[in-house]
């Protein structure tokens, strides 16, 4: 059903009037030729010969030698207007006149012509004359010509008769053979005939009467083709909805948003029929209706078809619109209706009611199935009986109110002379009518085959059958009990024709309708007690690769519980009989969706069997089966929430937690611990029961179990916990009371404290580490005093370093939680007193071993100095603590070192710290060197700078101490001489990478050196053997130039060399940042070309972040686009892997586009298609207009070339992550449609190809996203 494909119904008189004389005459010739060849065999059409002559018209002569295919009488019945040709085997002369002066022109043509002329000749021989005019003729009105008042037809006939009598005095009056066709007649002709081919068809494009959707009658015809249409039946809700629809169309909206409405309902509920009947009930509205069967059709009509210009009061219907496209479509419509407030948009969508809750449309409605009374009325009408008949009640109950299903069951009941016995038989009647096969085995076999096909559609709902290999088709067919793969397609085609299977995107997306049929097919075929595939064993055996969401589908269909439990029982039996090997479970389809299904419907048996298998496996075996564990963990997570599966699920999870070897992907430990959450409990065990279980786990002989159990204790103590949501299948979970919560948490602190002295060091340390994380929560939960009292009682279990961390936690409490502490509370004061250090060793560790809030106090330096003086007094206890002071535990040692230097007037610690720093290597070297260097810095702060300088002089004598010398000079500030020492160390490779990088991180140490000394030092760094040398030089150079910009000119060569060395490397993020800053400085110095070249080197590397290089290239291109392009072109012309990586980098660079000079790019491309594809790939325009480079490439290589294909690929590509690929394609489509108006034919052809590609992609993504929403209920 496709009517008026060229849109002739939208042709208006104004379009004809706008034609100039030449165009109108050519239009008439094409029109007459179409009619002549369509009505007659072998017509001869003569003319038009030349340009229109001065009289404003030209003659066309038609010679007919055979009778027409359709007589004039039949023609008029078919089209409700007369033909342009006559039935007689005679000639017809046509004349075309333009403008309001058409009558004078026609009369002058007759009266002043020399000779008879073709028209008079034709009339004399009994032929016909037809005058075609491009304006409204007012043919019935009287006009005066030559002092005589007549109609235009009478004037023309009199003039022609007079000329005829001049040639033949007995000539008869030709009035009956003369006809005037004005613009109304010509447009009526085209609207009725709707020519689709021939030369006249091109005028549809000329008039811009593009296909503008469908009428209400077209929509109804298409709907009837889809499935038989039952008698329309109203119920109260439908009647109210019809009134609401009419009000929506008739009444003026209060806001522009109310110009668009949304109607939602499940498939088969009668949405389309309701709208059809509502609109047809008002002839005035019916004439305004235009229907789009897809959102794309509607957008095309709004954009290109100027729908609202031609139909300003249109009622636009969009049928089967996916929810994802509703808001964009409505927004586009509302934006287009700014001056057309009479227009309306109604979107119809098959979707669940939940879709409405997330929509922004108003008004919006949901259509439910018919109510029982209306359902019985419809069934009674089809059956021709009273609504009280038992058969009517049976059909109403079994059909569940879906009108089409009611109609089908009623018609089948008339054939069978009885209603269906139950819903199973009703489903079988839907599968095949009794008239489709012989009753008995043949009909049963047909229904069974179709049922198997519907089952296949259910299990492969999102799998494209056309993409399956022959072997895969056979597997799917065998999975549902069909013999051959071809049987699957043959049966599915029958189901589509029967209207019980819908499909989209070929065979990719499929769903059974109505829902009750899918439910009953599955119940019939998979029933464990007598189904064709009891419990689905065959289905799983052959179809396990296609069962991703099938078992989830079983849950949403509302199948009887006993059926689901039976299918789960079969699954448990298979699980119990399966081999012990975990890998075999996967190959047998006993993991993943099927495991979750049987766990839901047979929780106790499933948990018991999983626990048996897990406890029978060693820890090493469990750790090895990573993939299998994931599905089992998810299933156990659900099982633990069930009333009769908690104990087995908990034990199984505990065992898996001991085998944990993935922190995130397989977190059995966190799931097990979540079983002990207090306020967020999702189990059917009381808090007291779970606390007893937790205590048992904490006292387990296995330290691995005790270590996991500590996670459970923390879950009990947690006051800011979260968990994933679960469905409470077996009723509400237990909720503890306030006092019970308090007691449980008090018990948890006691249990935690008992583990402080655990015989296993790891368990004990883990328990004490938990204190820092839970103490502040305890205080805010009102349990601070209890927790701190317990800690006070167990302080003997804490080591010195652990006491430091506890003291730090108490400092945080004092700082951040003071408002939660009672003013007269014993704690934390008494606990702090117990933790107060009693020796210098303890004071040192508490002060230097933690940062804590205390480190932020204003008297921080004073506290450090007091501690330093204590350590330097008497027998100098600090000497015995030097090893600890440079260890990782002394986190503040490099800060404390300043105080040590200020207070150590005799240099007591110098030798020890120097030796510690001299011998250090590896990751810990920095801290030891920093402590020594800052100790000397303390000397300088205390006025002992000369002594510190003497130490530097001594350090330079030993090459092994070069790193100490460098860091010490940094701390004290360099002179030219000292900087020369470090330069020599750099040139002698005496500094490791970490030390070199430190040199570049602080420019203040170089403030006193001369420009020459700095240049020499930076030059040595730039040319150093390690890449860290260049990184340090770069940071120093950039900061020095930023301090005084005039240094940029003299430092340009060094800066450029640093960038050259670093371009192929990545040291760390700050180096990348300084590389970008240096590149920008060089661009400002006129080095855009070289910066572009270096940026391209960085971009062509196989790994590493490249944002710094992109920023540099953008800066270079902004300064000199032509120079930057030359660098890009040269790099792309290389035949090496780096050029390939560079091209890929351009293809995936989304941050911003480059304004490459089109002339230079196109000159580089030339006629080379490879370069053309490369150029197309690196251009990423964002303006609505077609990029000039792309446009020129299309013109040069053609709309079907590989270059054009690359452009299309770039248009499809997204600029990074997007929320919806469908929305991205829609935006690109709106841009591409504008390119259809390009003046170049090749560009227009490219735009058509692009639109075709984007449309396919858009439809695919819409279907994908809609299926995901349907699958996940979003």
Order of alpha helices (4+ residues) and beta strands (2+ residues): alpha-alpha-beta-beta-alpha-beta-alpha-alpha-beta-beta-beta-alpha-beta-alpha-alpha-alpha-alpha-beta-alpha-alpha-beta-alpha-alpha-beta-alpha-beta-alpha-beta-alpha-alpha-alpha-alpha-alpha-alpha-alpha-beta-beta-alpha-alpha-alpha-alpha-alpha-alpha-alpha-alpha-alpha-alpha-alpha-alpha-alpha-alpha-alpha-alpha-alpha-alpha-alpha-alpha-alpha-alpha-alpha-alpha-alpha-alpha-alpha-alpha-alpha-alpha-alpha-alpha-alpha-alpha-alpha-alpha-alpha-alpha-alpha-alpha-alpha-alpha
